[in-house]
Every structure is written in C-alpha cells, then in structure tokens.
C-alpha cells in the first residue's frame, strides 16, 4: 500500500459515493489507474463495503444505550450461543467481546426508554446464560466516526 492507496481510502471513508473521476482528480491519478487501485483495494479486503449512514433521530430511534453483559459460564458453547442469538436482535447495532469483568459490550438503539425496558425484559435478560447486565444511557454523543485512522499502525 502506497500513498495513493492511503489517499484513496481516506477519501472513500469520507464520501463513499464519490465518482472515479472525482476521486482520480483529488488523488492525482488518471481515472483508469485510480479505478484499478479501487478495485484492487476492494478485492484485497481493504474496502469492506459501502454503506449509507442514517440519522437515528430522524427515524425515531432516539435512545442510544451501552449494555455490559456477563454470562453465567465462559465456555465456548456459552459464547457461541450468545453470539448466534445476538445476531438476530436488530436493536443491537454493536456487539463486542471484552476482557475484564464483563464478557460483552452491546450498543443498543431503540425509540425510547419504554422500548429499551421491553427489549431488556423480553429479549436480552431472557437469553439463556445472561446473569448480569449493566446499562449506560448516552446523554450526548461527542464523537462518532466510521473512519479508520490510516496512520495508526505506525
């Protein structure tokens, strides 16, 4: 990966809908080599996918909650069961396996506190193996980005 590739990735992170012509102009390459580089970056897995980021508040999904989860057992089967079940919960927009005193950290997006209570009661705490949860409601989001810092690896 050279500086042209890094610049392409930086620009695509900011605007996934940019045309090859616009991208080539900003990077300083002609369109054909620029398109080849983008295709190679996609094929090699540097570009995972293109998405549109939606505004949760405009869609009525105003409550953002982080939920720490502790499982009864830390066996492979318990983790596999949890991993499989959590995939089918659309309210869970992020799920992270952790070190430390909790096993998982979930990011949950729902309409309001009532919806969160219903989710906790009927779905999350009803899961086999979940013995403890700790929730933190987001009061203000100060920073959120989908961009990966390309200079973070040294």
Secondary structure, DSSP 8 states (H G I E B T S, - for coil): --HHHHHHHHHHHH-TT--HHHHHHHHTS-HHHHHHHHHHHHHTTSS--------TTTTT--EEEEEEEEES--SHHHHHHHHHHHTT-TTEEEEEE-SSS-SEEEEEEESSHHHHHHHIIIIITTSTTEEEEEEEE-S----------TTTT-
